[in-house]
Amino acid sequence: MTKYDEQLKLKVVREYLAGTLGYQRVAELYSVPRKSLETWVKLYRAHGADGLKKKFSHYSMQFRLEVIQRMRTDDLS
């Protein structure tokens, strides 16, 4: 589970992009770290709302076992 959900991130980013408040003030208003806000704004500018989505990779147990077996048999790190 992430500490901040996508909806909050989007709300905070839009508040900053409205241009009336700076990073520090918006971060204080929403109780988020300023650096996190700066990162979210950069991601939003580069990728839109999709940039704020969680990035999880879910691999099946079978795939994971195959990877481990290959690492062992081929002496891979």
Secondary structure, 3 states (H helix, E strand, C coil): CCCCCHHHHHHHHHHHHCCCCCHHHHHHHHCCCHHHHHHHHHHHHHHHHHHHCCCCCCCCHHHHHHHHHHHHHCCCC
